């Protein structure tokens, strides 16, 4: 840190170059010097005062910095951690996964019966406040666009800009995991095969956050994670369609439904892409379907994708 020397000290430093005119009548009061001894003694006194002043300034600055650091630490320790997301029990049993007919894409067919064990799912998406606590604790690199997050304004918005590895690490840190693709779909559509989390009616602005274009802003396009009461899934989960798309644990396989196990499928063993579900604030209604599938490389970070966690 560069230290600033006070102006009065600078004045002393420049004394040798500035010689004020002395009135003639005071000349007789000047001490007579022998070989400039008095002049040298005066200059030595000035240098001593300069050194002492600078040392005092440095000591005060160090003390003030230490006090500020202690204050910041105490505020961090006293700040309460964000509340943990409530989890909902999704009962075990069978459900119809995927879709049939020409309205479904090839990787969404065939419609098939899947049986799952009971599991728990987060009621809503992971928020910026919750993810911020994870970053502070672990020192993990911040998500894309994290510098635009306001702790005051956006604490209840879903975190975006996380890649699959970030989402997986957060869930493990919480003692949870990412849901499988089949778990996510059952939590979103229930046992009646509905097209959307709220039923078979197309999405409106009363039930989901979608179709807002492509320009991102935490304040303008993302909604608080507990919004849209009438858009909840049959199990009471918020925003399983729209707002932020959600990473799941599975690798993507285009033809996986043709050969997936009937009980607790967990996706291919490996692959190039990871699966996302739910659609986002930017997507059109057709991408909010409960059986809709998306794929991205796992290292992708964008403004459309967040996540929620599950637990066995």
C-alpha positions in Angstrom: 0.0 0.0 0.0 1.4 3.5 -0.9 1.5 5.8 2.1 0.7 9.5 1.7 2.9 11.9 3.4 0.9 14.9 4.9 1.1 18.2 3.2 2.8 19.8 6.2 5.6 17.2 6.0 6.0 17.9 2.3 6.4 21.6 3.2 9.3 20.7 5.4 10.8 18.5 2.7 10.7 21.5 0.3 12.2 23.9 2.7 15.6 23.8 1.0 14.2 25.0 -2.3 11.9 27.6 -0.8 13.7 30.6 0.8 11.3 33.2 2.1 12.5 36.8 2.0 13.6 37.9 5.4 12.9 41.6 6.4 16.1 43.6 6.7 15.5 44.5 10.3 15.5 40.9 11.4 18.9 40.1 9.9 20.6 41.1 13.1 18.6 38.4 15.0 19.9 35.5 13.0 22.4 33.3 14.8 25.9 33.6 13.7 27.2 30.3 12.4 30.7 28.8 12.3 31.2 26.7 9.1 27.4 26.2 8.8 27.1 24.1 12.1 23.8 25.7 13.2 22.3 25.2 9.7 23.2 21.5 9.7 21.8 21.0 13.2 18.5 22.6 12.0 18.3 20.4 9.0 19.0 17.3 11.1 16.1 18.3 13.4 13.7 18.6 10.4 14.7 15.2 9.1 14.1 13.6 12.5 10.7 15.1 12.7 9.8 13.9 9.2 10.9 10.3 10.1 8.9 10.4 13.3 5.8 11.7 11.6 5.9 9.0 8.9 6.5 6.3 11.5 3.5 7.5 13.4 1.3 7.5 10.3 2.4 4.0 9.4 1.7 2.7 12.9 -1.8 4.3 12.9 -2.6 2.9 9.5 -1.6 -0.6 10.6 -3.7 -0.3 13.7 -6.8 0.9 11.8 -6.4 -1.9 9.2 -6.3 -4.5 12.0 -9.4 -3.1 13.7 -11.3 -3.1 10.4 -10.3 -6.7 9.7 -11.5 -7.8 13.2 -14.8 -6.0 12.6 -15.3 -7.7 9.2 -14.6 -11.1 10.8 -17.0 -10.5 13.6 -19.7 -9.5 11.1 -19.1 -12.7 9.1 -19.3 -14.9 12.2 -22.5 -13.2 13.4 -24.2 -13.4 10.0 -26.7 -16.3 10.1 -26.4 -19.0 7.5 -29.3 -19.2 4.9 -32.0 -21.6 5.7 -31.7 -25.1 4.3 -34.2 -25.9 1.6 -37.1 -28.0 2.9 -37.4 -31.4 1.3 -40.5 -33.3 0.2 -40.9 -37.1 0.3 -41.7 -38.6 -3.1 -43.2 -42.0 -2.4 -41.9 -45.1 -4.1 -43.7 -47.0 -6.8 -44.3 -46.9 -10.5 -45.0 -44.1 -12.9 -45.1 -43.5 -16.6 -42.0 -41.9 -18.0 -41.4 -40.3 -21.4 -44.1 -39.8 -24.1 -45.6 -41.5 -27.1 -46.8 -40.3 -30.4 -45.6 -37.7 -32.8 -45.7 -34.9 -30.2 -42.7 -36.4 -28.5 -39.1 -36.1 -29.7 -37.2 -39.2 -30.6 -35.1 -39.2 -27.4 -38.3 -38.8 -25.3 -39.8 -42.1 -26.6 -41.0 -44.6 -25.9 -43.3 -44.0 -23.0 -42.4 -46.6 -20.5 -43.1 -47.7 -16.9 -40.5 -47.1 -14.3 -40.5 -48.1 -10.6 -38.6 -46.0 -8.1 -37.7 -46.3 -4.4 -38.9 -43.5 -2.2 -36.7 -40.4 -2.1 -36.6 -36.8 -0.9 -36.4 -33.8 -3.3 -35.8 -30.1 -2.5 -38.9 -28.1 -2.5 -37.3 -25.4 -4.6 -34.2 -24.5 -6.5 -30.9 -23.7 -4.7 -30.7 -20.0 -4.1 -27.8 -17.5 -4.5 -27.7 -17.1 -0.7 -27.3 -20.8 -0.1 -24.7 -21.1 -2.8 -22.9 -18.1 -1.5 -22.5 -19.9 1.9 -21.1 -22.9 0.0 -18.5 -20.7 -1.8 -17.5 -19.0 1.5 -17.0 -22.4 3.2 -15.2 -24.2 0.4 -13.4 -21.5 -1.6 -14.8 -23.0 -4.8 -14.6 -20.7 -7.9 -17.7 -18.5 -8.3 -20.3 -19.3 -11.0 -20.6 -17.3 -14.2 -22.1 -13.8 -13.7 -21.7 -14.1 -9.9 -20.3 -10.5 -9.8 -23.8 -9.3 -10.7 -25.5 -10.9 -7.7 -26.7 -8.5 -5.0 -27.0 -10.3 -1.6 -29.9 -7.9 -0.7 -31.9 -8.1 -3.9 -31.2 -11.6 -5.2 -30.8 -13.8 -2.2 -34.0 -15.7 -3.0 -33.3 -16.1 -6.7 -32.0 -19.4 -8.1 -28.3 -19.6 -8.6 -27.4 -19.8 -12.3 -24.0 -20.0 -14.1 -23.1 -23.3 -12.4 -21.8 -26.2 -14.3 -22.7 -29.9 -13.5 -19.6 -30.3 -11.3 -20.5 -27.3 -9.3 -24.1 -28.6 -8.8 -22.9 -32.0 -7.8 -20.3 -30.6 -5.4 -22.9 -28.4 -3.7 -25.4 -31.2 -3.2 -22.6 -33.5 -1.7 -21.6 -30.6 0.6 -25.1 -30.6 1.9 -25.2 -34.3 2.4 -27.4 -34.8 -0.6 -27.0 -35.6 -4.3 -28.3 -34.6 -7.7 -31.6 -36.3 -8.6 -31.6 -38.9 -11.3 -33.5 -38.1 -14.5 -36.3 -40.5 -13.6 -36.6 -39.1 -10.0 -36.8 -35.6 -11.4 -39.6 -36.5 -13.8 -41.7 -38.3 -11.2 -41.3 -35.4 -8.8 -42.5 -33.0 -11.6 -45.4 -35.0 -13.1 -46.6 -37.4 -10.4 -48.4 -40.6 -11.3 -51.0 -39.3 -13.7 -48.7 -38.6 -16.7 -49.5 -34.9 -16.8 -47.8 -32.7 -19.4 -46.8 -29.9 -17.0 -46.3 -29.8 -13.2 -49.6 -28.1 -12.7 -51.7 -30.3 -15.1 -52.3 -30.6 -18.8 -53.1 -26.9 -19.6 -50.5 -24.9 -21.4 -48.3 -22.6 -19.3 -49.4 -19.0 -18.5 -47.7 -16.2 -16.6 -49.7 -17.2 -13.6 -48.0 -20.6 -13.2 -44.5 -20.3 -14.6 -41.6 -18.0 -15.5 -40.8 -18.5 -19.2 -40.5 -16.9 -22.7 -38.6 -13.7 -21.6 -36.2 -13.6 -24.4 -32.4 -14.0 -24.2 -31.1 -11.0 -22.3 -30.2 -11.9 -18.7 -30.5 -10.0 -15.5 -31.0 -11.5 -12.0 -33.5 -8.8 -11.2 -35.5 -8.8 -14.5 -35.8 -12.4 -15.6 -35.4 -14.6 -12.5 -38.2 -15.0 -9.9 -37.9 -15.9 -6.2 -37.7 -19.7 -5.9 -41.0 -19.9 -4.0 -43.0 -18.1 -6.6 -46.1 -19.5 -8.6 -48.1 -21.2 -5.9 -50.5 -22.4 -8.6 -47.8 -23.9 -10.7 -46.5 -26.4 -8.1 -46.1 -30.1 -9.0 -48.4 -32.8 -7.5 -46.0 -33.2 -4.6 -45.8 -29.5 -3.9 -42.5 -28.7 -5.5 -42.0 -25.1 -6.9 -41.0 -24.2 -10.4 -40.3 -27.6 -11.9 -41.0 -25.7 -15.1 -39.4 -22.4 -16.1 -37.2 -20.0 -14.1 -34.0 -22.1 -14.2 -33.4 -25.3 -16.0 -32.0 -28.0 -13.7 -29.0 -30.3 -13.9 -29.7 -34.0 -13.0 -27.1 -36.7 -12.3 -27.5 -38.8 -15.5 -25.3 -38.9 -18.6 -27.4 -38.4 -21.7 -28.2 -41.2 -24.0 -30.4 -40.6 -27.1 -31.8 -44.1 -27.1 -31.5 -44.8 -23.4 -35.3 -45.2 -22.9 -35.3 -48.2 -25.3 -33.1 -50.2 -22.9 -33.2 -48.5 -19.5 -33.9 -50.7 -16.4 -37.4 -50.8 -15.2 -36.3 -50.1 -11.6 -34.4 -47.1 -10.4 -32.7 -46.2 -13.8 -29.7 -43.9 -13.4 -28.7 -43.3 -17.0 -25.8 -44.5 -19.1 -22.5 -45.2 -17.4 -20.7 -42.5 -19.3 -21.3 -40.0 -22.1 -20.5 -36.6 -23.6 -23.4 -34.7 -22.2 -25.3 -34.4 -19.0 -29.1 -34.2 -18.8 -31.1 -31.0 -17.8 -34.8 -30.8 -17.1 -37.5 -28.2 -16.7 -36.8 -25.4 -19.1 -35.9 -21.9 -18.1 -37.0 -18.2 -18.0 -36.0 -17.9 -21.7 -37.8 -21.0 -23.1 -41.0 -21.3 -25.1 -43.9 -23.3 -23.6 -43.1 -26.5 -25.5 -39.8 -26.7 -23.6 -41.6 -26.7 -20.2 -43.1 -30.2 -20.6 -42.5 -32.6 -17.8 -41.0 -35.2 -20.1 -38.8 -32.8 -22.0 -35.1 -33.6 -22.1 -32.1 -31.3 -22.7 -28.4 -32.0 -22.9 -25.2 -30.0 -22.4 -21.6 -30.7 -21.8 -21.1 -30.9 -18.0 -18.7 -28.0 -17.9 -21.2 -25.6 -19.4 -22.1 -22.5 -17.5 -24.9 -20.3 -18.7 -27.7 -18.0 -17.5 -30.4 -20.6 -18.0 -29.3 -23.4 -15.7 -29.4 -24.0 -12.0 -30.3 -27.1 -9.9 -31.9 -28.7 -6.9 -30.9 -31.6 -4.7 -32.3 -35.0 -3.8 -31.7 -37.5 -1.1 -32.2 -41.3 -0.8 
